[in-house]
């Protein structure tokens, strides 16, 4: 498969007949935190799909999830205003100069919204008559059937399908197979939006990289990253670690203890240490920042350590950042400078107080002008934008940079070895075979 080729069975929005059709679109507009939009980047990236639908005569009904309203242990759903899609609707209305109807459904205590009732039919009639520009459904995770199983889930998928003539998935960041990303494709002609197509194409550049290939991966938990980390290690020529993942690796390799890193994770990281003894792919960042507290960057309570001073059996405080001088060490400079493809899914420090490592990393990567530089994930992108605003603005339209809208999705695709192993994408392929 060529770098830019898409799977022949993937149904594309540009091939759909949209004239006069109501189009149900699943976006990943999960950008609302505490009732405010942190960064509209994910919304902006979907405007092309929305414009295309309207320009070709389609009438859009939009949906996204926001946050995690469902308690995993109890299954209770809490519909909090701070996890409403209202800020997304207001942003789109302002951006597109149109009226978007946000529909309200009855909410049951602890069960969220039980389903889609007939009250939606009135705004749909207004939509078909072009009296409103679009409809936005409430947070999909407020609906009882979205993450349910069995009959409740199937009923919700059928209710969604009953709203529209066709379905478009443009939610690359929403890789989990829920009713609105997966099940609905069984009941409507279904297509991939333009963002979904672009993200899949660029994933090929990570999965089939120009070499040398360097990945930079950080995370707050080691156990959740074992699968992707193992797959990334297999694929890369060099690997830089950050965050708790790096702390765990250091504990396992040097026989030390770092506050906040648990024993089970250290045991699991031992396998990576053993593997790297043979291959030597991991580029260690030698200078780290130890803190006595998690409560901020407090004078006299943090210091820079060198990993070369580690002694087996010793214990250290919280390690909350990578010191910038790590990115001036010859081996690290060389690993970044020689790379032809760089994939970064990493916040290096404990935000918002420890940010020097991430800032130094972004500038070090930018100095390699020839590599294809790919960033994954909302937190990684947000950190880049906050810490290096001038650099961020200067590279937004740089052909050697690409910013994915979903870092977790990229890691999942790397673990699968293909973007077509993601369940919502598989569902689109099956829909394509049925209608092809």
N, C-alpha and C positions, 0 to 999 in steps of 0.2 A: 504494500500500500504506500503510495506517495505521501510526502509530508503533508500535503494539503488535501488529499483525497478524503471523501467521506464514504462510509459504508453504502453500498448500492441499495440496500433495503431501507435506509433511513429516510422516512418521508419528510420532505422539506416544505416549509410554509410557502415558498415561492411557487410551488407546484399545486397549491390548493386553490379551489374555486371559492373566492371569498365574497363575491358580489351578493349583497342582500342577506348575508349569513350572520347569525349571532355566533361569535367566537369566544369560547371559554379559554382564558389564558392563565396558566400557572406561572407566576414570576417568583423569583427569590428576592423580595423587597424586605428582607429581614434586617432592617437598618435602624429600627426604633429602639431606643434604650430610655427607659423612664419617661415615656411619652414624647421624646424628641428624636429627630433624625440626627444621628451622629455624623454620617457621611452619605450623601445621596448617590455615590458612585454606582452602586448596584442598580439603582433606579435608572440613572442616566444611561447605563449600558443597554437597557431594554427599550429605550424610546424608539429605536429603529424598527423593532418588531411591531410596536404599537402603531407607529406612523404607517408602516406598510399595510397593516390590516385595514386601517381606516381609509387610506388612499385607494385601496382596491375594493372599497365598498363594504367592508366588514364592520360589524358593530360589537365592540369589546365588552365582555364581562371578565373582570380581573380578580385574581386572588393570590395571596401569599400567606405564609406563616410568619409569626413574630414571637420570638422568645420560646419559653417552655411552660405554657400554662398548665400542663398536665403533670400531676405529681406521679412519678414513676412507681413509687411504693404503693400508694393508695388508689391511684387511678382517678383521683378527683381533679376536676377541671375548674380553674378559677379565672373568670373573665375580668381582668383588671384593665382599667382605662389606660394605664401606662404600657400595655401590650396591645393596644388598639391599632388598627391600620389607618386611623384618622389622619395622623401627620403625613402619611404617604399620599392619601387622597388630596389633602390640601396642597402638597408639593406639586403633584401632577396637574391639579387645576391651575395653579399659578404658572407652571412651566408651559402648559399646552393651551392656556386661555380657553378652557372649556368647562362645562359642568359635569362632575362625576358624582353619581348617586351612591352613597354609602348606605347599604340596607341594614336595618336592625331586625333581628329575630328574637323571639322570647328566649330568655335564659333560665335554666333550672339550676337550683343550688347544687353545687358539686358535680353537676353533669354537663355543664356548659350549654351549648345550643343543641337541642335534641335532633333538629333536622331543618331542612329548607321547606318552608310552608308556601301556600299559594299567594301570600302577600307580595312576593317577588314578581308576580305576573304583571302588575300595574307598571312598575318601572321598566320591565322588559318591553312592554308595548310602547312606552315613551322612547325607549332606545331604538326600537325598530323604525319608529316614525322620525328619528333624528332630532327629537326635542331635547335629548340630553346626549352628552358626548360618550358616556360610558357608565358602567356599574362596577363598583368594587364590593366584593363580599367581605364579611368580617374575617378576622384572623382564622385561617383554616383549622388551627389547633384548638379553637374555641368549640368547634363542632365535635359532638360526641363520637361520630363515626370516623373521623380523620385518622386517628391512631388506634382505633378499636380493632377487633377481629370478628369474623363471623358475620352474622346477619346485620348488625348495626353498621358495620363498615360497607357491606354490599349495598345496603339501603342508601347510604350517603353517596356512594359512587353513582348509583342510578339517579339520585336526585340532582347531582351535579350535571350529569349527562343530559337530564331532561331540560336544562336551562338553555341549551345551545345546539347549533347544527354541527359544529366541529370543535376540536380541542387542539390547543397549541401549548407545548411545554417549552418555556424559555427559562426554566429555573435550574440552571446548572448547579448552583450551590446546594440544592435540596436533593441529595442523592438517596435519601432513605425512601423506601417504597411505601408511601402512605396512599390513602384513597385519592387525594388530589394530584398526586404525581405518578401513580401507577395504575390503580384499579379502573379509573375513569377511561383509560385508553381502550378498554375492552368493549365500551359501549358507544364510542363516537369515532368518526374518522379523525386520526391524530397525526400531528406534525411537529417537527422541531423548529423552534424560532431561530432567529439570526444569531442571538447571543449563544444559545446552545450549540449551534453549528461552529461558531468561531472558537468557543472554548474546546470543543472536541478536536478541531484542527490543530490548535496550539498544544493540546495534550500530546499529540503525536511528536512534537518537538522535545517533550520531556521523555516520552517513552522510546523514541528513536533519536537520541541526541547526537549533535555534532560533538566530537570528542576533542580534548578531555572534557569530561562532564563533572562539574562540582555541584554538590547539593549542600545547602545550609538548613538544618532542621533543629527546631527548639520546641519545647513543650513543657507544660506544667506537671504532666504525669508521664511516667515511663511506661507503665503497663498498657495504656491505651495506644501507645505508638509502636509496640513491638512488631506487629504485622507490617505496617508501612515502612518502618525503619529497616527491617530485614530485607524487604523488597528493594528499597532505595539503595541499601548497601550493596546488594547484588548488581545494581545497574550503574553505580557511579564509579568514577576514577578516584575522586577525593571526596571526603565528607567532613563537614564542620558541624559540631553540635553546640547547642546553647541551652540555657534555662535549666530546669530540673533534670532533663534528659542528660545534659552534660555532667551535672553534679553526680548523678547516679553512675555514669560511666567512670568518672574519676574515683568514686568510692570503690567500685569493683576492681579497677586497675591497680590502684595504689594502696588498697587495704586500709583506707581511712574512713572516718565517719563525718558527714556533713549534716548539720541540723535540718530537719524537715525531709530527709531522704529515708524511706523505710527499708527494712532489711530484705523484705521479699523482692522489692525492685532491684536492690543491689545484687541479689542472687540471680535474677533474670538477666541483668546487664552483664553478668559474668560470661554468658555465651557470646555476646558481641565482642568483649575484650579478647576472648580466646580466638575468635574468628579473625580479629584484626591483627593478632600476632603473626598470622600467616600472610595476610594481604597488605597490611600497613596502609590502609586507605584513609584512616581518620587523622585529620590535621588538628593537633591539640592547640588550643588557645592558652598560652602559658601564664597569663596574668588575669587573676580573677579578683572580685571584690567581696570581701567578707564583712558581714554586718552583725552587730549584737542584737539587733531588733528588726522586726518586720514593719515597724511603725514609721518608717521614713528614713531619709538620709540625714541622720543626726550627727552633728559635729562631735568628733572624738569617738564615735561608735561604729565607724567603718574604716576599712583599710584595704590596700592592695596586697595580695599574696602571690607568690610564684609557685606553680605546681612543682617546680624543681626542688622546693624546700619541704615537700610532703615527706613524712616519715610514717611507715606502717604502724597502725594502731592508734595514731593520733586522732583527736576529734576537733572539729572546727564549728564555728557559728553558722549562721545562714549565709550561703553564697548567693548574692542577689544580682550580680552583673559580671560582664566581661570587661576588664580594663581596656581602654582604647589602645594602649601600647601593644596589646596582643596582635593588633593588625599591622604593626610595623616590624614584626619579627620576620626575618628572611624566608623561612619555610612557609609561613602564612601568606606573605606577599606573593611568593612564587606560585603557590597553589591557586590563588585568585587570578593572578596575571596570566597564567598559562591556559586557563579554562576557555573553552569555546562556547559552552552552554553552562549557565549558572541558574539553578532553581533554588529560591529562598522561601521557606515557610517558617519564619523565625522571628520572635521577639526575644532579644538576648537578655534583657534585664527584667527585674521585678517592678512593673510600672505602678504608679506614675513617677516614682522617686528615682529609680535607677535606669537611666536611659542612655548613658554614654556609650555602652556597648553596641546598641542598635544603630545609633548615629554613626559611629565609627565603621561599622559593618557596611552600611549603605554607601558611604563615601568610598570605602575600599573597593567595593564591587563596581562602582561607577567609574573608577580609574581604568578598568578594563573596557576600553571603548569598542573592542571588536566582538566580544562575546554576546550571545543572545541571553539576555537577563530576564528571568521570569519570576514573578512574585506571586505567591498564593496566599489567599486568606484575608478575611476582613481585618483581623488584629494586626497582621503583618503590614497591610496596606495603610491602616490608620496610623500606625507607628511611623512609617515612612513619611506620611503626609504631615504629621505633627512635628516630627523632629527635623525634617529636611524639606521645609515647604518650598524653598527656591529650587532645589534639585528635583522635587516631585513635579513642579510645574514645567520645568525644562525638559523632562523626559516623557511627559504624558503622550506626546505624539512622536516619540522616538521609535523608529522601526526596530531598534535593538532591545526594546523593553516590551514586556507584556505583563499585564496585571490580571490574574484570574480573579473571578468573583467568589470562588469557593475553595479555600485551602484544604478543608477536610475532604472535599470531592476529589481534588487532585491526588491527595495521599491515598484515597480509596482506589482510584483508577490505577495508580502505580502498583498498589498491592494486588489488584486484579490482573495487571499487565496489559489492560486495554480499557479505553473509555466505554466500550460496548459491553463491558461486564457490569456496569452500573445498572441497578434494577430499573429505574425510570427510562433509561436509554434502551434497555432490552425490551421494555414494554412498547416503546415507539417502533422498534424494529419488527416486533410481532404484528403491530397494527399495520405497518407498511406492507408486510407479506400478505395480510388479509385483503388490503385494498389495491395492491400492486397488480 
